[in-house]
């Protein structure tokens, strides 16, 4: 259960940080993160796994967006 709690906390922090940003602004941030990810994939792999773990807590629309972002990072 501890893992679920940390994932929920991370999701809440992410939601708070990006709640007033447009999808375009979020995609710009994701572009920056992807460049960082490509420099050191092992460092960010745990983050991607944690994001994938959020799927069970999301509604269909949020899950679809998350899946798009995960595909983007893995492309």
matplotlib code that plots the C-alpha trace (Angstrom):
import matplotlib.pyplot as plt

x = [0.0, 2.9, 3.8, 0.2, 0.4, 3.6, 2.1, -1.0, 1.1, 3.2, 0.1, -1.4, 1.9, 1.9, -1.7, -1.1, 2.0, 0.2, -3.4, -3.2, -1.1, -2.4, -1.8, 0.7, 2.7, 2.6, 3.8, 6.7, 7.6, 7.4, 9.7, 12.3, 11.8, 12.2, 15.5, 16.7, 15.3, 17.3, 20.5, 20.0, 17.3, 17.9, 17.4, 13.9, 12.8, 11.3, 9.4, 7.9, 7.0, 5.3, 3.3, 2.2, 1.0, -1.3, -3.6, -5.8, -6.5, -7.6, -10.8, -10.9, -9.9, -7.0, -5.8, -5.8, -3.7, -1.3, -0.9, -0.1, 2.6, 4.1, 4.2, 5.8, 8.5, 9.2, 9.4]
y = [0.0, 2.3, 2.3, 3.4, 6.2, 7.6, 7.3, 9.2, 11.9, 12.3, 12.6, 15.2, 17.2, 16.9, 18.0, 21.0, 22.1, 21.9, 22.7, 26.2, 25.3, 24.7, 21.4, 23.2, 24.3, 20.8, 19.4, 21.9, 20.6, 17.1, 17.9, 19.1, 16.0, 13.8, 15.4, 14.8, 11.2, 10.5, 11.7, 9.4, 6.8, 4.8, 7.9, 8.4, 4.9, 4.7, 7.9, 6.4, 3.2, 5.3, 7.3, 4.0, 3.0, 5.9, 4.5, 2.8, 6.1, 8.0, 8.3, 7.3, 10.7, 11.1, 7.6, 8.2, 11.4, 9.6, 6.7, 9.3, 10.8, 7.5, 6.5, 9.9, 9.2, 5.7, 6.8]
z = [0.0, 0.6, -3.1, -3.9, -1.4, -2.9, -6.4, -5.3, -3.6, -6.8, -8.9, -6.5, -6.7, -10.5, -10.7, -8.5, -10.4, -13.8, -13.1, -14.5, -17.5, -21.0, -22.8, -25.0, -21.9, -20.5, -23.8, -23.8, -20.3, -21.6, -24.4, -21.9, -19.8, -22.8, -23.7, -20.1, -20.3, -23.4, -21.7, -18.7, -19.3, -16.1, -14.0, -15.3, -15.8, -12.2, -12.9, -16.0, -14.2, -11.4, -14.0, -15.6, -12.2, -12.0, -14.7, -12.2, -10.5, -13.6, -15.5, -19.2, -20.6, -18.2, -18.8, -22.6, -22.1, -19.8, -22.3, -25.1, -22.9, -22.0, -25.7, -26.4, -23.9, -25.2, -28.8]

ax = plt.figure().add_subplot(projection="3d")
ax.plot(x, y, z, "-o")
ax.set_aspect("equal")
plt.show()
